Structure formats: C-alpha cells, structure tokens
Amino acid sequence: MRIKIAAVLAAAGAAVALALAPWASASVAARPPAQPKTHVFIVMMENAGFKEVLSPSNANTAYIQHLAATYGLATHYYGVTHTSLPNYLAATSGSTWGSNSDDVTQKTLLDHENIVDQLQAAHVSWKAYMEGLPHPGFLGDSADYTATPHSSDNALYLLKHDPFLMYPDVYNHPALADKVVPLTELTSDLAHNTVPEFSWITPDICNDMHGMVGPACPYPSSGTGPSAQNYKDGNAFLAHWVPAIMRSKSWTSNSVIFIVWDEGGYSNVSPYGPESIAGCCDSPIIANPPVNTTDASGGDLTGGTLYGGGQVPMIVISGAMHKHATFATPSNHYSLLRTVEDIFHLSYLGYASDSQQVHSLMPLVKP
C-alpha cells in the first residue's frame, strides 16, 4: 500500500513539474536583456573654428582630424555667440540669459533652471571634471597660478569655463558643488568603473586650445588665432583622454563622447579663415556686433545682426555607431543640450525646446 501511495505522489509531482516547466521557461525567455548603462561625456574645447582645427594643412591637430574622419561630425555646427561664458550657459541651461561677457560676477544673476537641476530630479548621476581645479567644490574665480605676480591671466583653471559653479543653486549647496571635481578624479573613476552617467570635462586653459597671456601656453600677440603649441596641447589632451574613456568599462553601446569648441577664434588674419559671427538656431540678434568680427553671415534681421559664435567642430563618438557619419543640419550648443535631454528622457530647457530651429544630434548617436 505504501508503495502504491508513493507511486501516486511521484506521478503527481512529475505532472506538476511538467505543468510548471513551460511557464517557468517562458518567463525566463520573456525577460529583456539588461541594457548597458548610459554614459555621456562632453569635452568643451576653446576658441578655434571648424576650418582652423580640421584643415588638412594643420599638422598640429592630426588626432582630432582622425576622430572627425572616423566617427560622427556635425558639419554645420556653431557657437551660440561670443564670448566664452554665454556659450557654456547655453549648453547647460538653454539660454545665455542676455550675457555677452565673461564677467563671472554675473553668477549671482543666474538663478535659473539648469542641467544639474534636471539630472538631480531624474536621479541621473553626474560630475563635472575640471582640469586645474584645486579641490572639489572650489569656488574661486581662478586657480593654479603659473607666474608672479599672481594674475588670472596666468591661471590654468578659470571659473568662466566652469558653468556648473556659475549657478547659485549649485555653488550655494556643498553637496552639489562637491560634484565639480578635479580632472584627476576621472582617472580613478575610469579605473574603478565608477564614472557617472553624465560627465562634463573642461580642460585647463592650455589644453583647451585657448592659451594665456602668461608663460605656460602663451597665445600669439599678432592675432593669428591659436598658436601651434595651443593646437598641439589640445590635440595631445584629446589623444590621451578619448582612448582612456573608450578602453574603460564605462564604454558600452550606450556611451557617447561629444567633443566641441565653445566658439570660433577671434582671429581676422588666421591662415585657416577669418573670425566669424555666423550662427543659427536662436543665436542672439544685436544691433552693433563687436568690431573684431568680420563675417555677418546672418545678414540684416529686423534691424540687427545675428551674433553667432562662428562655425566650430562638433565630433560625436558613439558606442552604437560603427561607421563615419555626418550631420549637415544647422545646429549649436542648444542642440547639444537637447540631445543630452533626449538621451536621458528629460524635458527641454529654454531654447532647446525650439523644435523649429533647434535640432537634436541624435542621428550621430544612434543608427
């Protein structure tokens, strides 16, 4: 009798197992594969135009030209305006807020919603890596002096190239300000696979091609644009950091590097082309552009001139794209912000919301 009962129970158990097996198998098969974590890197270079940087005759930018020929390239990309700081504000908040100055004292007037607010609200991890920053959350106007007497003309880190600490709702909150860190932290974060989802990288004033009055990387006094050394410094910076990022565990099919220049150079006699105020896509219109610009490409618009930042390179290296691609639609730093917001499914800030004039660079990010 015991044998019969055991046999019945065994048969019942087998039937239950057979009934459950298809369900269990279907459940496993239906589970979508884990998606690689998204990592967005933005490297903001300085003051060099599209023709200057990408001219085949410029032997000092060979690595940058290689990137432009191998990966994505926006062929009609512009700075929003001049000078530097308004372009950084445009790329991180969707507006220049009426600024056409590098005066960092205006930071008290910039209590506006910005990319940090968006990332925090969406629980997207972020850091801003600043070369030459003395320590996380440093709130000085400039740092790492290279000459005596000390002067901002000789400083390698400049607040005007660090938009994150220009916003009161960031610099007044230490927990947020401390996410603005020295570039040296990126080496550790790459090595330990702790890179945040959004990373902004600002080279120091030598490595971003800007140059300085001081002795570390002087720009020429003749007004010929970046010096040969300025080009070499920027080229070497990217030749170090781009491979470092792409060799790290953070580099996946959901990773992208945007390499862009804030504005064209201020040279009227550059061998690679004159300074330009060409622009697009909600660049400001003003009555009297500064006299050191020569190309009013925007023409006369309602009594004013389009005061764009000139054509600059925008190189997009995407883990999802495996061939060279170009994007010819006019675009600028508002387009960059819109693209980042698309990637992280955020709402659009300021002029990034202008779908008539401002277009996303997503064709260079996803096939």
Backbone torsions as a table, in degrees:
resi	resn	phi	psi	omega
1	MET	NA	-44.1	178.6
2	ARG	-60.3	-38.1	-179.2
3	ILE	-63.6	-42.0	179.9
4	LYS	-64.4	-43.0	179.4
5	ILE	-62.4	-43.3	179.0
6	ALA	-60.9	-40.3	-179.8
7	ALA	-64.9	-41.2	178.7
8	VAL	-62.2	-46.3	-179.6
9	LEU	-62.8	-39.6	179.2
10	ALA	-63.8	-42.1	179.6
11	ALA	-64.7	-40.7	178.9
12	ALA	-63.8	-41.0	179.1
13	GLY	-63.5	-40.6	179.0
14	ALA	-64.5	-38.5	179.5
15	ALA	-64.3	-41.8	178.1
16	VAL	-62.5	-42.9	-179.6
17	ALA	-61.9	-42.0	178.9
18	LEU	-65.6	-36.2	179.8
19	ALA	-68.7	-36.3	-177.9
20	LEU	-80.6	-30.0	-173.3
21	ALA	-57.2	-47.8	179.2
22	PRO	-60.6	-39.1	179.9
23	TRP	-63.6	-46.6	-179.7
24	ALA	-62.9	-42.8	-179.4
25	SER	-63.3	-43.1	179.8
26	ALA	-64.2	-37.2	-179.8
27	SER	-62.6	-44.2	-179.9
28	VAL	-65.8	-42.7	-177.8
29	ALA	-66.1	-31.9	-176.3
30	ALA	-79.1	-15.7	-177.5
31	ARG	-68.9	122.4	-178.1
32	PRO	-67.3	148.3	178.9
33	PRO	-65.5	148.5	178.9
34	ALA	-63.2	135.1	-179.7
35	GLN	-88.1	137.8	176.1
36	PRO	-59.5	145.1	-178.5
37	LYS	-65.6	142.0	179.2
38	THR	-78.3	134.1	174.4
39	HIS	-134.8	119.3	177.5
40	VAL	-112.0	127.0	177.1
41	PHE	-118.3	130.6	173.6
42	ILE	-118.8	124.3	175.2
43	VAL	-112.0	116.0	-178.3
44	MET	-101.7	112.3	176.3
45	MET	-92.7	-176.6	-170.1
46	GLU	-135.5	137.0	157.3
47	ASN	51.9	49.0	173.8
48	ALA	-148.1	134.8	-174.7
49	GLY	-84.9	169.4	-178.3
50	PHE	-55.8	-50.7	-178.2
51	LYS	-67.5	-37.4	-179.5
52	GLU	-61.9	-47.2	-174.0
53	VAL	-76.8	-40.8	-170.4
54	LEU	-100.8	6.2	176.3
55	SER	-64.7	129.5	177.2
56	PRO	-58.0	-21.7	179.8
57	SER	-79.4	-7.8	179.0
58	ASN	-92.7	91.0	-176.7
59	ALA	-68.3	-14.0	-176.5
60	ASN	-84.5	-2.2	178.9
61	THR	-122.7	33.8	-173.5
62	ALA	-59.9	-41.5	-178.8
63	TYR	-67.7	-40.7	179.1
64	ILE	-63.2	-41.3	177.7
65	GLN	-63.9	-35.5	175.3
66	HIS	-61.9	-44.5	178.5
67	LEU	-61.3	-44.0	-177.7
68	ALA	-64.5	-31.2	-178.9
69	ALA	-86.6	-14.3	-174.8
70	THR	-103.1	-34.0	-173.8
71	TYR	-115.7	-152.8	-177.5
72	GLY	-81.8	143.4	179.3
73	LEU	-139.9	121.8	172.2
74	ALA	-84.4	114.2	-170.8
75	THR	-88.1	-6.7	177.6
76	HIS	-136.4	58.2	-178.4
77	TYR	-107.1	139.7	-173.9
78	TYR	-131.6	152.1	163.1
79	GLY	-65.6	151.6	-179.7
80	VAL	-70.1	-37.8	-177.7
81	THR	-166.8	-166.7	168.5
82	HIS	-120.5	147.7	7.5
83	THR	-96.0	-150.0	-174.3
84	SER	-63.7	-56.5	-169.3
85	LEU	-54.0	-45.3	179.2
86	PRO	-58.4	-30.9	178.2
87	ASN	-68.9	-38.7	177.1
88	TYR	-65.9	-38.1	177.2
89	LEU	-65.7	-42.0	179.8
90	ALA	-60.0	-41.9	-176.5
91	ALA	-73.0	-17.3	-175.9
92	THR	-118.1	-7.4	179.1
93	SER	-139.9	-6.1	177.4
94	GLY	84.0	12.1	179.3
95	SER	-161.1	154.1	171.0
96	THR	-88.9	-10.1	-179.4
97	TRP	55.9	35.8	176.3
98	GLY	78.0	5.2	-176.8
99	SER	-85.2	138.0	166.2
100	ASN	-134.6	38.8	-173.7
101	SER	-139.0	151.9	174.1
102	ASP	-93.2	10.1	-178.5
103	ASP	-67.9	112.6	-174.9
104	VAL	-77.3	-8.7	176.9
105	THR	-68.3	-14.4	178.2
106	GLN	-72.5	-3.1	-177.6
107	LYS	-60.2	-27.6	179.0
108	THR	-68.2	-15.5	-179.0
109	LEU	-96.3	1.3	-171.8
110	LEU	-105.2	41.5	179.1
111	ASP	-82.7	69.6	-175.4
112	HIS	-125.7	156.9	176.6
113	GLU	-62.3	140.4	-175.0
114	ASN	-144.6	179.0	-175.1
115	ILE	-61.3	-32.0	177.9
116	VAL	-62.2	-44.2	178.1
117	ASP	-57.4	-43.2	-179.2
118	GLN	-65.9	-46.8	-178.2
119	LEU	-63.4	-42.1	178.9
120	GLN	-62.2	-45.2	-178.0
121	ALA	-64.3	-33.4	-178.3
122	ALA	-90.5	2.4	-179.6
123	HIS	59.4	39.5	174.8
124	VAL	-96.6	123.1	-178.8
125	SER	-69.7	147.3	-176.7
126	TRP	-154.1	156.2	168.6
127	LYS	-149.6	153.2	170.0
128	ALA	-115.5	118.3	-177.7
129	TYR	-97.6	116.7	-175.1
130	MET	-116.0	114.8	179.1
131	GLU	-68.6	131.6	-179.7
132	GLY	90.7	-8.0	176.8
133	LEU	-65.1	128.5	-175.9
134	PRO	-65.0	-37.5	-178.1
135	HIS	-163.2	162.3	179.4
136	PRO	-56.1	136.0	176.2
137	GLY	74.5	13.1	177.9
138	PHE	-58.6	129.1	-173.1
139	LEU	-108.9	11.0	178.0
140	GLY	-73.7	163.4	-179.6
141	ASP	-75.0	-28.7	-179.0
142	SER	-158.5	164.0	-175.6
143	ALA	-159.5	167.3	178.2
144	ASP	65.1	59.9	-179.5
145	TYR	-66.1	144.8	-176.6
146	THR	-118.2	6.4	-178.5
147	ALA	-151.9	163.7	175.3
148	THR	-120.9	134.1	0.9
149	PRO	-70.0	153.2	-179.3
150	HIS	-64.0	137.1	179.7
151	SER	-153.9	150.2	177.1
152	SER	-64.0	-18.6	175.5
153	ASP	-65.8	-19.1	-177.4
154	ASN	-111.2	10.5	-175.6
155	ALA	-90.9	140.3	179.9
156	LEU	-86.1	-33.2	174.3
157	TYR	-100.8	132.8	178.5
158	LEU	-131.6	132.0	-179.3
159	LEU	-59.9	-30.9	-177.3
160	LYS	-64.6	-14.6	176.3
161	HIS	-103.5	14.6	-178.1
162	ASP	-129.5	83.7	-173.7
163	PRO	-66.1	-25.2	-174.8
164	PHE	-62.9	-38.7	-179.8
165	LEU	-90.9	15.5	170.2
166	MET	-95.7	-11.7	-177.4
167	TYR	-96.8	122.9	-177.7
168	PRO	-55.0	-35.2	-177.4
169	ASP	-75.4	-2.4	171.7
170	VAL	-103.6	-54.9	-173.2
171	TYR	-71.3	-17.9	176.4
172	ASN	-86.3	-1.1	-178.9
173	HIS	-124.7	104.1	-175.1
174	PRO	-54.1	-34.9	-179.1
175	ALA	-63.5	-31.8	177.1
176	LEU	-85.6	-44.0	-179.9
177	ALA	-58.6	-32.3	-179.1
178	ASP	-72.6	-7.3	172.9
179	LYS	-83.7	-4.7	170.9
180	VAL	-94.2	111.2	-164.8
181	VAL	-128.6	162.0	173.3
182	PRO	-62.0	147.4	-179.0
183	LEU	-59.4	-26.3	-179.5
184	THR	-57.6	-25.6	179.3
185	GLU	-66.8	-23.1	-178.8
186	LEU	-66.1	-34.0	177.4
187	THR	-58.9	-47.4	179.2
188	SER	-66.7	-42.8	-178.3
189	ASP	-64.5	-37.8	176.9
190	LEU	-67.1	-41.3	-177.8
191	ALA	-66.4	-34.9	-175.9
192	HIS	-102.1	9.1	179.0
193	ASN	55.3	43.5	179.0
194	THR	-116.6	21.3	178.5
195	VAL	-65.5	135.2	179.0
196	PRO	-70.8	173.1	-179.9
197	GLU	-69.3	-34.6	179.0
198	PHE	-120.2	124.2	179.5
199	SER	-129.3	125.3	173.5
200	TRP	-106.4	134.7	-178.5
201	ILE	-124.6	120.2	173.5
202	THR	-113.7	113.7	174.3
203	PRO	-67.0	164.4	174.6
204	ASP	-72.0	175.9	-169.3
205	ILE	-69.7	-14.3	171.5
206	CYS	-83.4	-48.6	-172.8
207	ASN	-78.1	-11.1	176.9
208	ASP	-90.8	1.9	179.0
209	MET	83.8	-2.1	-178.2
210	HIS	-66.5	-51.1	-174.0
211	GLY	82.1	171.0	-174.7
212	MET	-143.5	169.1	173.2
213	VAL	-71.1	-35.5	-175.5
214	GLY	-71.4	-177.7	-169.2
215	PRO	-80.9	-13.1	-173.7
216	ALA	-65.0	-42.8	-178.9
217	CYS	-156.7	66.4	-173.7
218	PRO	-63.0	138.0	171.7
219	TYR	-88.9	154.6	-175.2
220	PRO	-66.4	143.3	179.8
221	SER	-81.9	-7.0	-176.2
222	SER	-83.8	-3.7	178.8
223	GLY	75.5	32.5	-178.6
224	THR	-98.1	18.8	-178.3
225	GLY	84.6	-169.6	179.6
226	PRO	-55.8	145.9	177.1
227	SER	-76.3	168.5	176.2
228	ALA	-56.8	-38.8	-180.0
229	GLN	-68.1	-37.4	176.7
230	ASN	-59.6	-45.5	177.6
231	TYR	-61.2	-45.4	-179.1
232	LYS	-61.1	-42.4	-179.3
233	ASP	-61.4	-46.7	179.5
234	GLY	-65.3	-41.3	178.9
235	ASN	-61.7	-43.6	-179.8
236	ALA	-67.1	-38.1	178.6
237	PHE	-58.7	-49.2	-179.0
238	LEU	-69.0	-34.5	178.6
239	ALA	-66.2	-21.9	175.3
240	HIS	-85.8	-51.6	-168.5
241	TRP	-80.8	-35.1	-179.5
242	VAL	-62.4	-50.3	175.6
243	PRO	-62.2	-35.6	178.9
244	ALA	-60.4	-41.2	177.7
245	ILE	-67.4	-45.2	-173.7
246	MET	-73.9	-18.2	175.9
247	ARG	-88.5	-11.4	-174.3
248	SER	-83.4	166.6	178.4
249	LYS	-69.2	-15.2	179.0
250	SER	-74.6	-13.2	-177.4
251	TRP	-87.2	110.6	-178.3
252	THR	-135.2	-175.8	177.7
253	SER	-67.9	-11.2	176.7
254	ASN	-105.3	20.9	-179.7
255	SER	-108.2	151.0	178.8
256	VAL	-152.0	142.4	174.8
257	ILE	-117.3	125.1	172.3
258	PHE	-103.5	121.2	176.0
259	ILE	-113.9	118.3	-172.2
260	VAL	-145.0	156.2	176.9
261	TRP	-106.4	141.6	-173.1
262	ASP	-67.3	-38.2	-176.7
263	GLU	-161.2	164.8	174.1
264	GLY	-72.4	163.9	179.9
265	GLY	-71.9	166.6	-178.3
266	TYR	-98.2	34.4	-176.5
267	SER	-99.3	128.0	173.2
268	ASN	-92.8	-10.2	-175.9
269	VAL	-126.4	23.1	179.0
270	SER	-62.3	140.2	176.6
271	PRO	-66.8	-12.8	-177.7
272	TYR	-102.0	1.3	178.9
273	GLY	134.5	151.2	-176.6
274	PRO	-74.0	160.1	172.3
275	GLU	-58.7	145.1	-175.1
276	SER	-133.9	147.2	168.7
277	ILE	-110.5	22.6	174.3
278	ALA	-60.2	147.3	-179.7
279	GLY	-167.2	-170.7	-179.9
280	CYS	-163.1	-177.8	155.5
281	CYS	54.1	57.8	174.7
282	ASP	72.8	22.1	167.9
283	SER	-61.5	152.8	-176.6
284	PRO	-68.5	154.7	174.6
285	ILE	-114.8	122.5	-179.0
286	ILE	-129.6	159.8	-174.1
287	ALA	-75.6	-41.5	-173.3
288	ASN	-133.0	89.7	177.5
289	PRO	-61.0	154.5	178.2
290	PRO	-55.3	151.5	-173.1
291	VAL	-73.6	-13.9	-178.3
292	ASN	-86.6	17.3	173.1
293	THR	-114.6	151.9	-170.8
294	THR	-126.6	-15.6	-170.5
295	ASP	-118.9	93.2	178.9
296	ALA	-83.8	65.1	-172.8
297	SER	-63.6	-23.3	-179.3
298	GLY	-74.0	-15.3	179.7
299	GLY	74.0	-174.7	-178.5
300	ASP	-85.9	115.0	-178.2
301	LEU	-121.7	111.4	178.9
302	THR	45.1	48.8	175.2
303	GLY	82.1	3.7	-179.9
304	GLY	-134.0	-179.6	-179.3
305	THR	-121.6	137.9	175.4
306	LEU	-65.8	117.1	-175.6
307	TYR	-104.1	71.8	178.8
308	GLY	-80.5	175.6	-176.4
309	GLY	-95.5	8.7	-178.4
310	GLY	83.4	158.6	-179.9
311	GLN	-75.3	132.2	-178.4
312	VAL	-134.1	160.5	175.7
313	PRO	-72.1	143.0	167.1
314	MET	-132.6	108.0	-179.3
315	ILE	-106.4	130.7	-177.4
316	VAL	-120.5	116.1	177.6
317	ILE	-107.3	112.7	-174.6
318	SER	-116.9	136.0	176.1
319	GLY	-69.2	-14.7	-179.8
320	ALA	-94.2	-12.1	-178.1
321	MET	-107.7	132.2	-175.6
322	HIS	-121.3	27.1	176.9
323	LYS	-155.8	162.0	176.8
324	HIS	-67.1	139.7	178.2
325	ALA	-145.0	152.1	176.3
326	THR	-124.5	156.6	-179.9
327	PHE	-133.4	111.8	-171.7
328	ALA	-97.3	-6.2	179.8
329	THR	-66.6	131.1	177.7
330	PRO	-53.8	135.3	-175.7
331	SER	-153.9	164.2	178.8
332	ASN	-154.5	-162.3	-174.6
333	HIS	-65.6	-22.7	172.8
334	TYR	-66.8	-34.0	176.3
335	SER	-66.3	-39.5	177.1
336	LEU	-59.9	-47.6	179.2
337	LEU	-61.4	-43.9	179.8
338	ARG	-60.0	-39.0	-179.4
339	THR	-66.5	-44.4	177.1
340	VAL	-59.9	-42.6	179.1
341	GLU	-64.8	-36.1	175.1
342	ASP	-62.9	-44.5	-177.3
343	ILE	-60.6	-41.7	-177.1
344	PHE	-97.8	8.2	177.0
345	HIS	58.6	49.0	178.8
346	LEU	-104.9	161.0	173.2
347	SER	-72.8	166.3	-176.1
348	TYR	-93.7	133.4	177.4
349	LEU	-93.6	138.2	170.5
350	GLY	50.1	-131.7	-176.3
351	TYR	-69.9	-13.0	173.9
352	ALA	-62.0	-18.4	-179.4
353	SER	-85.2	-5.1	-176.7
354	ASP	-81.3	87.7	-175.9
355	SER	-69.4	-13.1	177.6
356	GLN	-77.6	-37.5	-176.8
357	GLN	-110.4	-30.2	-173.4
358	VAL	-104.7	119.0	-175.0
359	HIS	-116.7	141.9	-179.7
360	SER	-70.0	151.1	175.8
361	LEU	-91.1	15.4	-177.2
362	MET	-57.3	-28.4	174.6
363	PRO	-58.8	-20.5	176.5
364	LEU	-93.9	-6.0	-176.9
365	VAL	-101.0	-45.4	-178.9
366	LYS	-122.6	138.3	179.2
367	PRO	-69.1	NA	NA
